[in-house]
Amino acid sequence: MADGDLRDNPAARGPREGRDADGMAGVAGAPGDVEDAQESDAARRRRRAQFLRELHEAKQLRDRVQPRRARAARMRQQMRMRTFRW
């Protein structure tokens, strides 16, 4: 499936969790909404932590399979740090 298919067909992306028909999460003032908002906040933090772990793992893999590019990036970073003025 191409990227354009996902953009054109919102159903292909899957349901949006914790959202009502307008796409707003937890806007109504019922007491259960506060608990749902906290739960969705925790779920968002879990998803974000998982994403960051996978991103870090992907960067490490890229550095292992492309050592020349990784070395060049380290050298550029060192040069930036040397020329940085406090």
PyMOL Python script that loads the backbone (N, CA, C, O; Angstrom):
from pymol import cmd

cmd.read_pdbstr("""\
ATOM      1  N   MET A   1       0.846  -1.178   0.000  1.00  0.00           N
ATOM      2  CA  MET A   1       0.000   0.000   0.000  1.00  0.00           C
ATOM      3  C   MET A   1       0.888   1.237   0.000  1.00  0.00           C
ATOM      4  O   MET A   1       1.793   1.361   0.826  1.00  0.00           O
ATOM      5  N   ALA A   2       0.631   2.131  -0.908  1.00  0.00           N
ATOM      6  CA  ALA A   2       1.434   3.351  -1.036  1.00  0.00           C
ATOM      7  C   ALA A   2       1.011   4.382   0.004  1.00  0.00           C
ATOM      8  O   ALA A   2      -0.067   4.286   0.592  1.00  0.00           O
ATOM      9  N   ASP A   3       1.873   5.364   0.221  1.00  0.00           N
ATOM     10  CA  ASP A   3       1.571   6.426   1.178  1.00  0.00           C
ATOM     11  C   ASP A   3       0.325   7.198   0.770  1.00  0.00           C
ATOM     12  O   ASP A   3      -0.454   7.616   1.627  1.00  0.00           O
ATOM     13  N   GLY A   4       0.132   7.388  -0.515  1.00  0.00           N
ATOM     14  CA  GLY A   4      -1.025   8.118  -1.000  1.00  0.00           C
ATOM     15  C   GLY A   4      -2.333   7.415  -0.649  1.00  0.00           C
ATOM     16  O   GLY A   4      -3.358   8.064  -0.442  1.00  0.00           O
ATOM     17  N   ASP A   5      -2.291   6.061  -0.583  1.00  0.00           N
ATOM     18  CA  ASP A   5      -3.495   5.317  -0.232  1.00  0.00           C
ATOM     19  C   ASP A   5      -3.931   5.634   1.185  1.00  0.00           C
ATOM     20  O   ASP A   5      -5.126   5.768   1.448  1.00  0.00           O
ATOM     21  N   LEU A   6      -2.982   5.755   2.105  1.00  0.00           N
ATOM     22  CA  LEU A   6      -3.320   6.077   3.484  1.00  0.00           C
ATOM     23  C   LEU A   6      -3.869   7.491   3.594  1.00  0.00           C
ATOM     24  O   LEU A   6      -4.777   7.759   4.380  1.00  0.00           O
ATOM     25  N   ARG A   7      -3.311   8.386   2.802  1.00  0.00           N
ATOM     26  CA  ARG A   7      -3.762   9.770   2.851  1.00  0.00           C
ATOM     27  C   ARG A   7      -5.181   9.889   2.289  1.00  0.00           C
ATOM     28  O   ARG A   7      -5.996  10.653   2.807  1.00  0.00           O
ATOM     29  N   ASP A   8      -5.476   9.121   1.213  1.00  0.00           N
ATOM     30  CA  ASP A   8      -6.769   9.217   0.563  1.00  0.00           C
ATOM     31  C   ASP A   8      -7.857   8.445   1.303  1.00  0.00           C
ATOM     32  O   ASP A   8      -9.033   8.802   1.222  1.00  0.00           O
ATOM     33  N   ASN A   9      -7.477   7.394   2.023  1.00  0.00           N
ATOM     34  CA  ASN A   9      -8.449   6.532   2.678  1.00  0.00           C
ATOM     35  C   ASN A   9      -8.219   6.551   4.182  1.00  0.00           C
ATOM     36  O   ASN A   9      -7.393   5.787   4.682  1.00  0.00           O
ATOM     37  N   PRO A  10      -8.931   7.408   4.921  1.00  0.00           N
ATOM     38  CA  PRO A  10      -8.711   7.488   6.366  1.00  0.00           C
ATOM     39  C   PRO A  10      -9.037   6.192   7.083  1.00  0.00           C
ATOM     40  O   PRO A  10      -8.486   5.934   8.153  1.00  0.00           O
ATOM     41  N   ALA A  11      -9.925   5.358   6.521  1.00  0.00           N
ATOM     42  CA  ALA A  11     -10.273   4.098   7.169  1.00  0.00           C
ATOM     43  C   ALA A  11      -9.089   3.138   7.166  1.00  0.00           C
ATOM     44  O   ALA A  11      -9.017   2.255   8.020  1.00  0.00           O
ATOM     45  N   ALA A  12      -8.160   3.290   6.226  1.00  0.00           N
ATOM     46  CA  ALA A  12      -7.004   2.404   6.151  1.00  0.00           C
ATOM     47  C   ALA A  12      -6.045   2.638   7.302  1.00  0.00           C
ATOM     48  O   ALA A  12      -5.242   1.762   7.624  1.00  0.00           O
ATOM     49  N   ARG A  13      -6.114   3.802   7.927  1.00  0.00           N
ATOM     50  CA  ARG A  13      -5.225   4.115   9.044  1.00  0.00           C
ATOM     51  C   ARG A  13      -5.657   3.437  10.328  1.00  0.00           C
ATOM     52  O   ARG A  13      -4.846   3.273  11.239  1.00  0.00           O
ATOM     53  N   GLY A  14      -6.906   3.044  10.420  1.00  0.00           N
ATOM     54  CA  GLY A  14      -7.409   2.433  11.635  1.00  0.00           C
ATOM     55  C   GLY A  14      -8.174   3.441  12.462  1.00  0.00           C
ATOM     56  O   GLY A  14      -8.125   4.640  12.187  1.00  0.00           O
ATOM     57  N   PRO A  15      -8.882   2.966  13.478  1.00  0.00           N
ATOM     58  CA  PRO A  15      -9.687   3.885  14.293  1.00  0.00           C
ATOM     59  C   PRO A  15      -8.806   4.752  15.183  1.00  0.00           C
ATOM     60  O   PRO A  15      -7.713   4.352  15.582  1.00  0.00           O
ATOM     61  N   ARG A  16      -9.296   5.927  15.478  1.00  0.00           N
ATOM     62  CA  ARG A  16      -8.588   6.808  16.409  1.00  0.00           C
ATOM     63  C   ARG A  16      -9.118   6.510  17.797  1.00  0.00           C
ATOM     64  O   ARG A  16     -10.321   6.573  18.052  1.00  0.00           O
ATOM     65  N   GLU A  17      -8.194   6.184  18.688  1.00  0.00           N
ATOM     66  CA  GLU A  17      -8.602   5.794  20.033  1.00  0.00           C
ATOM     67  C   GLU A  17      -8.955   7.026  20.858  1.00  0.00           C
ATOM     68  O   GLU A  17      -8.292   8.059  20.764  1.00  0.00           O
ATOM     69  N   GLY A  18     -10.001   6.907  21.665  1.00  0.00           N
ATOM     70  CA  GLY A  18     -10.352   7.935  22.619  1.00  0.00           C
ATOM     71  C   GLY A  18     -10.878   9.227  22.015  1.00  0.00           C
ATOM     72  O   GLY A  18     -10.793  10.279  22.649  1.00  0.00           O
ATOM     73  N   ARG A  19     -11.415   9.173  20.809  1.00  0.00           N
ATOM     74  CA  ARG A  19     -11.913  10.390  20.178  1.00  0.00           C
ATOM     75  C   ARG A  19     -13.381  10.214  19.844  1.00  0.00           C
ATOM     76  O   ARG A  19     -13.835   9.108  19.549  1.00  0.00           O
ATOM     77  N   ASP A  20     -14.122  11.314  19.894  1.00  0.00           N
ATOM     78  CA  ASP A  20     -15.523  11.256  19.517  1.00  0.00           C
ATOM     79  C   ASP A  20     -15.662  11.595  18.033  1.00  0.00           C
ATOM     80  O   ASP A  20     -14.665  11.646  17.313  1.00  0.00           O
ATOM     81  N   ALA A  21     -16.887  11.826  17.576  1.00  0.00           N
ATOM     82  CA  ALA A  21     -17.147  12.053  16.156  1.00  0.00           C
ATOM     83  C   ALA A  21     -16.462  13.309  15.638  1.00  0.00           C
ATOM     84  O   ALA A  21     -16.117  13.373  14.458  1.00  0.00           O
ATOM     85  N   ASP A  22     -16.257  14.306  16.490  1.00  0.00           N
ATOM     86  CA  ASP A  22     -15.623  15.542  16.047  1.00  0.00           C
ATOM     87  C   ASP A  22     -14.107  15.452  16.044  1.00  0.00           C
ATOM     88  O   ASP A  22     -13.436  16.367  15.566  1.00  0.00           O
ATOM     89  N   GLY A  23     -13.554  14.363  16.569  1.00  0.00           N
ATOM     90  CA  GLY A  23     -12.106  14.224  16.615  1.00  0.00           C
ATOM     91  C   GLY A  23     -11.496  14.854  17.854  1.00  0.00           C
ATOM     92  O   GLY A  23     -10.273  14.956  17.944  1.00  0.00           O
ATOM     93  N   MET A  24     -12.307  15.279  18.808  1.00  0.00           N
ATOM     94  CA  MET A  24     -11.798  15.895  20.025  1.00  0.00           C
ATOM     95  C   MET A  24     -11.800  14.841  21.124  1.00  0.00           C
ATOM     96  O   MET A  24     -12.761  14.085  21.266  1.00  0.00           O
ATOM     97  N   ALA A  25     -10.739  14.796  21.886  1.00  0.00           N
ATOM     98  CA  ALA A  25     -10.634  13.815  22.958  1.00  0.00           C
ATOM     99  C   ALA A  25     -11.005  14.462  24.284  1.00  0.00           C
ATOM    100  O   ALA A  25     -10.421  15.475  24.668  1.00  0.00           O
ATOM    101  N   GLY A  26     -11.981  13.876  24.989  1.00  0.00           N
ATOM    102  CA  GLY A  26     -12.307  14.290  26.345  1.00  0.00           C
ATOM    103  C   GLY A  26     -12.717  15.734  26.509  1.00  0.00           C
ATOM    104  O   GLY A  26     -12.245  16.390  27.438  1.00  0.00           O
ATOM    105  N   VAL A  27     -13.576  16.265  25.649  1.00  0.00           N
ATOM    106  CA  VAL A  27     -13.979  17.656  25.759  1.00  0.00           C
ATOM    107  C   VAL A  27     -15.167  17.811  26.709  1.00  0.00           C
ATOM    108  O   VAL A  27     -15.269  18.818  27.409  1.00  0.00           O
ATOM    109  N   ALA A  28     -16.057  16.833  26.739  1.00  0.00           N
ATOM    110  CA  ALA A  28     -17.252  16.926  27.585  1.00  0.00           C
ATOM    111  C   ALA A  28     -16.846  16.920  29.058  1.00  0.00           C
ATOM    112  O   ALA A  28     -15.755  16.471  29.409  1.00  0.00           O
ATOM    113  N   GLY A  29     -17.744  17.427  29.922  1.00  0.00           N
ATOM    114  CA  GLY A  29     -17.381  17.611  31.317  1.00  0.00           C
ATOM    115  C   GLY A  29     -17.814  16.491  32.239  1.00  0.00           C
ATOM    116  O   GLY A  29     -17.855  16.713  33.449  1.00  0.00           O
ATOM    117  N   ALA A  30     -18.139  15.304  31.755  1.00  0.00           N
ATOM    118  CA  ALA A  30     -18.563  14.205  32.612  1.00  0.00           C
ATOM    119  C   ALA A  30     -17.383  13.697  33.440  1.00  0.00           C
ATOM    120  O   ALA A  30     -16.241  13.779  32.989  1.00  0.00           O
ATOM    121  N   PRO A  31     -17.641  13.167  34.656  1.00  0.00           N
ATOM    122  CA  PRO A  31     -16.549  12.700  35.522  1.00  0.00           C
ATOM    123  C   PRO A  31     -15.722  11.584  34.887  1.00  0.00           C
ATOM    124  O   PRO A  31     -14.516  11.507  35.125  1.00  0.00           O
ATOM    125  N   GLY A  32     -16.335  10.727  34.092  1.00  0.00           N
ATOM    126  CA  GLY A  32     -15.598   9.637  33.450  1.00  0.00           C
ATOM    127  C   GLY A  32     -14.583  10.146  32.447  1.00  0.00           C
ATOM    128  O   GLY A  32     -13.594   9.466  32.171  1.00  0.00           O
ATOM    129  N   ASP A  33     -14.808  11.328  31.897  1.00  0.00           N
ATOM    130  CA  ASP A  33     -13.891  11.893  30.904  1.00  0.00           C
ATOM    131  C   ASP A  33     -12.538  12.221  31.509  1.00  0.00           C
ATOM    132  O   ASP A  33     -11.514  12.111  30.835  1.00  0.00           O
ATOM    133  N   VAL A  34     -12.521  12.624  32.779  1.00  0.00           N
ATOM    134  CA  VAL A  34     -11.247  12.942  33.429  1.00  0.00           C
ATOM    135  C   VAL A  34     -10.411  11.684  33.539  1.00  0.00           C
ATOM    136  O   VAL A  34      -9.208  11.711  33.278  1.00  0.00           O
ATOM    137  N   GLU A  35     -11.042  10.573  33.926  1.00  0.00           N
ATOM    138  CA  GLU A  35     -10.321   9.307  34.024  1.00  0.00           C
ATOM    139  C   GLU A  35      -9.838   8.861  32.649  1.00  0.00           C
ATOM    140  O   GLU A  35      -8.712   8.386  32.504  1.00  0.00           O
ATOM    141  N   ASP A  36     -10.711   9.020  31.622  1.00  0.00           N
ATOM    142  CA  ASP A  36     -10.321   8.649  30.261  1.00  0.00           C
ATOM    143  C   ASP A  36      -9.156   9.507  29.778  1.00  0.00           C
ATOM    144  O   ASP A  36      -8.248   9.012  29.110  1.00  0.00           O
ATOM    145  N   ALA A  37      -9.184  10.794  30.120  1.00  0.00           N
ATOM    146  CA  ALA A  37      -8.104  11.689  29.696  1.00  0.00           C
ATOM    147  C   ALA A  37      -6.793  11.277  30.357  1.00  0.00           C
ATOM    148  O   ALA A  37      -5.742  11.290  29.716  1.00  0.00           O
ATOM    149  N   GLN A  38      -6.851  10.912  31.634  1.00  0.00           N
ATOM    150  CA  GLN A  38      -5.631  10.472  32.324  1.00  0.00           C
ATOM    151  C   GLN A  38      -5.137   9.164  31.737  1.00  0.00           C
ATOM    152  O   GLN A  38      -3.934   8.974  31.556  1.00  0.00           O
ATOM    153  N   GLU A  39      -6.068   8.252  31.435  1.00  0.00           N
ATOM    154  CA  GLU A  39      -5.683   6.975  30.853  1.00  0.00           C
ATOM    155  C   GLU A  39      -5.080   7.189  29.461  1.00  0.00           C
ATOM    156  O   GLU A  39      -4.074   6.572  29.111  1.00  0.00           O
ATOM    157  N   SER A  40      -5.697   8.059  28.681  1.00  0.00           N
ATOM    158  CA  SER A  40      -5.168   8.292  27.342  1.00  0.00           C
ATOM    159  C   SER A  40      -3.821   9.016  27.426  1.00  0.00           C
ATOM    160  O   SER A  40      -2.953   8.823  26.574  1.00  0.00           O
ATOM    161  N   ASP A  41      -3.653   9.856  28.464  1.00  0.00           N
ATOM    162  CA  ASP A  41      -2.365  10.512  28.684  1.00  0.00           C
ATOM    163  C   ASP A  41      -1.284   9.471  28.965  1.00  0.00           C
ATOM    164  O   ASP A  41      -0.185   9.536  28.415  1.00  0.00           O
ATOM    165  N   ALA A  42      -1.609   8.525  29.816  1.00  0.00           N
ATOM    166  CA  ALA A  42      -0.657   7.456  30.134  1.00  0.00           C
ATOM    167  C   ALA A  42      -0.387   6.609  28.893  1.00  0.00           C
ATOM    168  O   ALA A  42       0.752   6.220  28.633  1.00  0.00           O
ATOM    169  N   ALA A  43      -1.438   6.328  28.132  1.00  0.00           N
ATOM    170  CA  ALA A  43      -1.260   5.534  26.907  1.00  0.00           C
ATOM    171  C   ALA A  43      -0.398   6.302  25.909  1.00  0.00           C
ATOM    172  O   ALA A  43       0.440   5.711  25.228  1.00  0.00           O
ATOM    173  N   ARG A  44      -0.602   7.615  25.823  1.00  0.00           N
ATOM    174  CA  ARG A  44       0.206   8.423  24.907  1.00  0.00           C
ATOM    175  C   ARG A  44       1.671   8.398  25.330  1.00  0.00           C
ATOM    176  O   ARG A  44       2.564   8.290  24.489  1.00  0.00           O
ATOM    177  N   ARG A  45       1.915   8.500  26.636  1.00  0.00           N
ATOM    178  CA  ARG A  45       3.305   8.445  27.116  1.00  0.00           C
ATOM    179  C   ARG A  45       3.941   7.093  26.829  1.00  0.00           C
ATOM    180  O   ARG A  45       5.116   7.015  26.470  1.00  0.00           O
ATOM    181  N   ARG A  46       3.148   6.009  26.993  1.00  0.00           N
ATOM    182  CA  ARG A  46       3.674   4.669  26.682  1.00  0.00           C
ATOM    183  C   ARG A  46       4.005   4.553  25.208  1.00  0.00           C
ATOM    184  O   ARG A  46       5.060   4.036  24.842  1.00  0.00           O
ATOM    185  N   ARG A  47       3.088   5.044  24.345  1.00  0.00           N
ATOM    186  CA  ARG A  47       3.342   4.974  22.896  1.00  0.00           C
ATOM    187  C   ARG A  47       4.561   5.806  22.520  1.00  0.00           C
ATOM    188  O   ARG A  47       5.367   5.393  21.686  1.00  0.00           O
ATOM    189  N   ARG A  48       4.695   6.974  23.134  1.00  0.00           N
ATOM    190  CA  ARG A  48       5.839   7.848  22.847  1.00  0.00           C
ATOM    191  C   ARG A  48       7.145   7.191  23.288  1.00  0.00           C
ATOM    192  O   ARG A  48       8.141   7.233  22.566  1.00  0.00           O
ATOM    193  N   ALA A  49       7.137   6.583  24.477  1.00  0.00           N
ATOM    194  CA  ALA A  49       8.339   5.905  24.969  1.00  0.00           C
ATOM    195  C   ALA A  49       8.718   4.745  24.041  1.00  0.00           C
ATOM    196  O   ALA A  49       9.893   4.540  23.739  1.00  0.00           O
ATOM    197  N   GLN A  50       7.714   3.993  23.595  1.00  0.00           N
ATOM    198  CA  GLN A  50       7.970   2.885  22.668  1.00  0.00           C
ATOM    199  C   GLN A  50       8.554   3.418  21.359  1.00  0.00           C
ATOM    200  O   GLN A  50       9.510   2.854  20.826  1.00  0.00           O
ATOM    201  N   PHE A  51       7.979   4.501  20.846  1.00  0.00           N
ATOM    202  CA  PHE A  51       8.471   5.093  19.604  1.00  0.00           C
ATOM    203  C   PHE A  51       9.926   5.543  19.759  1.00  0.00           C
ATOM    204  O   PHE A  51      10.754   5.290  18.884  1.00  0.00           O
ATOM    205  N   LEU A  52      10.234   6.211  20.873  1.00  0.00           N
ATOM    206  CA  LEU A  52      11.600   6.696  21.079  1.00  0.00           C
ATOM    207  C   LEU A  52      12.583   5.544  21.222  1.00  0.00           C
ATOM    208  O   LEU A  52      13.717   5.631  20.750  1.00  0.00           O
ATOM    209  N   ARG A  53      12.149   4.449  21.882  1.00  0.00           N
ATOM    210  CA  ARG A  53      13.022   3.269  21.977  1.00  0.00           C
ATOM    211  C   ARG A  53      13.314   2.713  20.587  1.00  0.00           C
ATOM    212  O   ARG A  53      14.464   2.413  20.264  1.00  0.00           O
ATOM    213  N   GLU A  54      12.274   2.576  19.767  1.00  0.00           N
ATOM    214  CA  GLU A  54      12.460   2.032  18.423  1.00  0.00           C
ATOM    215  C   GLU A  54      13.309   2.969  17.562  1.00  0.00           C
ATOM    216  O   GLU A  54      14.123   2.505  16.764  1.00  0.00           O
ATOM    217  N   LEU A  55      13.126   4.272  17.718  1.00  0.00           N
ATOM    218  CA  LEU A  55      13.926   5.236  16.970  1.00  0.00           C
ATOM    219  C   LEU A  55      15.401   5.118  17.339  1.00  0.00           C
ATOM    220  O   LEU A  55      16.271   5.119  16.468  1.00  0.00           O
ATOM    221  N   HIS A  56      15.671   5.018  18.633  1.00  0.00           N
ATOM    222  CA  HIS A  56      17.058   4.885  19.106  1.00  0.00           C
ATOM    223  C   HIS A  56      17.680   3.588  18.574  1.00  0.00           C
ATOM    224  O   HIS A  56      18.839   3.568  18.162  1.00  0.00           O
ATOM    225  N   GLU A  57      16.893   2.512  18.591  1.00  0.00           N
ATOM    226  CA  GLU A  57      17.378   1.234  18.083  1.00  0.00           C
ATOM    227  C   GLU A  57      17.669   1.327  16.584  1.00  0.00           C
ATOM    228  O   GLU A  57      18.666   0.782  16.111  1.00  0.00           O
ATOM    229  N   ALA A  58      16.811   2.009  15.845  1.00  0.00           N
ATOM    230  CA  ALA A  58      17.015   2.160  14.399  1.00  0.00           C
ATOM    231  C   ALA A  58      18.272   2.985  14.114  1.00  0.00           C
ATOM    232  O   ALA A  58      19.012   2.681  13.179  1.00  0.00           O
ATOM    233  N   LYS A  59      18.515   4.025  14.911  1.00  0.00           N
ATOM    234  CA  LYS A  59      19.721   4.835  14.717  1.00  0.00           C
ATOM    235  C   LYS A  59      20.972   4.016  15.008  1.00  0.00           C
ATOM    236  O   LYS A  59      21.969   4.131  14.295  1.00  0.00           O
ATOM    237  N   GLN A  60      20.926   3.187  16.056  1.00  0.00           N
ATOM    238  CA  GLN A  60      22.076   2.342  16.364  1.00  0.00           C
ATOM    239  C   GLN A  60      22.329   1.343  15.235  1.00  0.00           C
ATOM    240  O   GLN A  60      23.478   1.093  14.869  1.00  0.00           O
ATOM    241  N   LEU A  61      21.259   0.777  14.687  1.00  0.00           N
ATOM    242  CA  LEU A  61      21.403  -0.166  13.580  1.00  0.00           C
ATOM    243  C   LEU A  61      22.011   0.528  12.368  1.00  0.00           C
ATOM    244  O   LEU A  61      22.895  -0.025  11.715  1.00  0.00           O
ATOM    245  N   ARG A  62      21.543   1.734  12.065  1.00  0.00           N
ATOM    246  CA  ARG A  62      22.085   2.480  10.932  1.00  0.00           C
ATOM    247  C   ARG A  62      23.570   2.762  11.130  1.00  0.00           C
ATOM    248  O   ARG A  62      24.361   2.660  10.192  1.00  0.00           O
ATOM    249  N   ASP A  63      23.942   3.116  12.358  1.00  0.00           N
ATOM    250  CA  ASP A  63      25.356   3.378  12.642  1.00  0.00           C
ATOM    251  C   ASP A  63      26.204   2.120  12.467  1.00  0.00           C
ATOM    252  O   ASP A  63      27.351   2.196  12.025  1.00  0.00           O
ATOM    253  N   ARG A  64      25.633   0.951  12.818  1.00  0.00           N
ATOM    254  CA  ARG A  64      26.390  -0.301  12.662  1.00  0.00           C
ATOM    255  C   ARG A  64      26.568  -0.680  11.199  1.00  0.00           C
ATOM    256  O   ARG A  64      27.634  -1.154  10.804  1.00  0.00           O
ATOM    257  N   VAL A  65      25.529  -0.473  10.394  1.00  0.00           N
ATOM    258  CA  VAL A  65      25.605  -0.914   9.004  1.00  0.00           C
ATOM    259  C   VAL A  65      26.244   0.126   8.097  1.00  0.00           C
ATOM    260  O   VAL A  65      26.613  -0.190   6.966  1.00  0.00           O
ATOM    261  N   GLN A  66      26.384   1.371   8.574  1.00  0.00           N
ATOM    262  CA  GLN A  66      27.034   2.414   7.778  1.00  0.00           C
ATOM    263  C   GLN A  66      28.105   3.101   8.628  1.00  0.00           C
ATOM    264  O   GLN A  66      27.942   4.262   9.004  1.00  0.00           O
ATOM    265  N   PRO A  67      29.188   2.401   8.930  1.00  0.00           N
ATOM    266  CA  PRO A  67      30.185   2.960   9.846  1.00  0.00           C
ATOM    267  C   PRO A  67      30.848   4.236   9.323  1.00  0.00           C
ATOM    268  O   PRO A  67      31.208   5.108  10.114  1.00  0.00           O
ATOM    269  N   ARG A  68      31.012   4.358   8.012  1.00  0.00           N
ATOM    270  CA  ARG A  68      31.656   5.556   7.479  1.00  0.00           C
ATOM    271  C   ARG A  68      30.784   6.788   7.715  1.00  0.00           C
ATOM    272  O   ARG A  68      31.276   7.843   8.116  1.00  0.00           O
ATOM    273  N   ARG A  69      29.494   6.641   7.463  1.00  0.00           N
ATOM    274  CA  ARG A  69      28.574   7.760   7.697  1.00  0.00           C
ATOM    275  C   ARG A  69      28.507   8.105   9.188  1.00  0.00           C
ATOM    276  O   ARG A  69      28.460   9.280   9.550  1.00  0.00           O
ATOM    277  N   ALA A  70      28.502   7.087  10.048  1.00  0.00           N
ATOM    278  CA  ALA A  70      28.452   7.319  11.492  1.00  0.00           C
ATOM    279  C   ALA A  70      29.706   8.055  11.955  1.00  0.00           C
ATOM    280  O   ALA A  70      29.630   8.962  12.783  1.00  0.00           O
ATOM    281  N   ARG A  71      30.865   7.658  11.415  1.00  0.00           N
ATOM    282  CA  ARG A  71      32.126   8.316  11.796  1.00  0.00           C
ATOM    283  C   ARG A  71      32.131   9.778  11.336  1.00  0.00           C
ATOM    284  O   ARG A  71      32.558  10.667  12.074  1.00  0.00           O
ATOM    285  N   ALA A  72      31.657  10.014  10.122  1.00  0.00           N
ATOM    286  CA  ALA A  72      31.590  11.386   9.610  1.00  0.00           C
ATOM    287  C   ALA A  72      30.649  12.236  10.465  1.00  0.00           C
ATOM    288  O   ALA A  72      30.932  13.404  10.732  1.00  0.00           O
ATOM    289  N   ALA A  73      29.537  11.650  10.891  1.00  0.00           N
ATOM    290  CA  ALA A  73      28.595  12.387  11.738  1.00  0.00           C
ATOM    291  C   ALA A  73      29.230  12.710  13.087  1.00  0.00           C
ATOM    292  O   ALA A  73      29.039  13.803  13.620  1.00  0.00           O
ATOM    293  N   ARG A  74      29.986  11.757  13.641  1.00  0.00           N
ATOM    294  CA  ARG A  74      30.680  12.024  14.912  1.00  0.00           C
ATOM    295  C   ARG A  74      31.696  13.137  14.758  1.00  0.00           C
ATOM    296  O   ARG A  74      31.817  13.995  15.632  1.00  0.00           O
ATOM    297  N   MET A  75      32.429  13.132  13.650  1.00  0.00           N
ATOM    298  CA  MET A  75      33.419  14.180  13.399  1.00  0.00           C
ATOM    299  C   MET A  75      32.757  15.558  13.257  1.00  0.00           C
ATOM    300  O   MET A  75      33.252  16.550  13.792  1.00  0.00           O
ATOM    301  N   ARG A  76      31.635  15.607  12.531  1.00  0.00           N
ATOM    302  CA  ARG A  76      30.914  16.883  12.398  1.00  0.00           C
ATOM    303  C   ARG A  76      30.426  17.380  13.746  1.00  0.00           C
ATOM    304  O   ARG A  76      30.502  18.574  14.034  1.00  0.00           O
ATOM    305  N   GLN A  77      29.924  16.470  14.578  1.00  0.00           N
ATOM    306  CA  GLN A  77      29.454  16.858  15.901  1.00  0.00           C
ATOM    307  C   GLN A  77      30.614  17.392  16.751  1.00  0.00           C
ATOM    308  O   GLN A  77      30.457  18.377  17.472  1.00  0.00           O
ATOM    309  N   GLN A  78      31.775  16.738  16.664  1.00  0.00           N
ATOM    310  CA  GLN A  78      32.934  17.213  17.415  1.00  0.00           C
ATOM    311  C   GLN A  78      33.360  18.604  16.957  1.00  0.00           C
ATOM    312  O   GLN A  78      33.710  19.450  17.780  1.00  0.00           O
ATOM    313  N   MET A  79      33.332  18.842  15.645  1.00  0.00           N
ATOM    314  CA  MET A  79      33.683  20.162  15.141  1.00  0.00           C
ATOM    315  C   MET A  79      32.690  21.218  15.621  1.00  0.00           C
ATOM    316  O   MET A  79      33.082  22.327  15.983  1.00  0.00           O
ATOM    317  N   ARG A  80      31.403  20.867  15.622  1.00  0.00           N
ATOM    318  CA  ARG A  80      30.406  21.812  16.130  1.00  0.00           C
ATOM    319  C   ARG A  80      30.662  22.133  17.592  1.00  0.00           C
ATOM    320  O   ARG A  80      30.538  23.286  18.005  1.00  0.00           O
ATOM    321  N   MET A  81      31.014  21.139  18.369  1.00  0.00           N
ATOM    322  CA  MET A  81      31.246  21.372  19.794  1.00  0.00           C
ATOM    323  C   MET A  81      32.528  22.178  20.016  1.00  0.00           C
ATOM    324  O   MET A  81      32.593  22.979  20.948  1.00  0.00           O
ATOM    325  N   ARG A  82      33.539  21.981  19.185  1.00  0.00           N
ATOM    326  CA  ARG A  82      34.781  22.748  19.331  1.00  0.00           C
ATOM    327  C   ARG A  82      34.577  24.219  19.012  1.00  0.00           C
ATOM    328  O   ARG A  82      35.180  25.091  19.638  1.00  0.00           O
ATOM    329  N   THR A  83      33.725  24.486  18.037  1.00  0.00           N
ATOM    330  CA  THR A  83      33.558  25.880  17.593  1.00  0.00           C
ATOM    331  C   THR A  83      32.408  26.579  18.321  1.00  0.00           C
ATOM    332  O   THR A  83      32.134  27.751  18.064  1.00  0.00           O
ATOM    333  N   PHE A  84      31.739  25.871  19.220  1.00  0.00           N
ATOM    334  CA  PHE A  84      30.622  26.469  19.949  1.00  0.00           C
ATOM    335  C   PHE A  84      31.173  27.442  20.997  1.00  0.00           C
ATOM    336  O   PHE A  84      32.132  27.130  21.702  1.00  0.00           O
ATOM    337  N   ARG A  85      30.560  28.610  21.088  1.00  0.00           N
ATOM    338  CA  ARG A  85      31.010  29.601  22.072  1.00  0.00           C
ATOM    339  C   ARG A  85      30.021  29.636  23.217  1.00  0.00           C
ATOM    340  O   ARG A  85      28.812  29.720  22.999  1.00  0.00           O
ATOM    341  N   TRP A  86      30.525  29.572  24.424  1.00  0.00           N
ATOM    342  CA  TRP A  86      29.667  29.603  25.621  1.00  0.00           C
ATOM    343  C   TRP A  86      29.235  30.969  25.918  1.00  0.00           C
ATOM    344  O   TRP A  86      28.509  31.190  26.887  1.00  0.00           O
TER     345      TRP A  86
END
""", "prot")
cmd.dss("prot")
cmd.show_as("cartoon", "prot")
cmd.util.cbc("prot")
cmd.orient("prot")
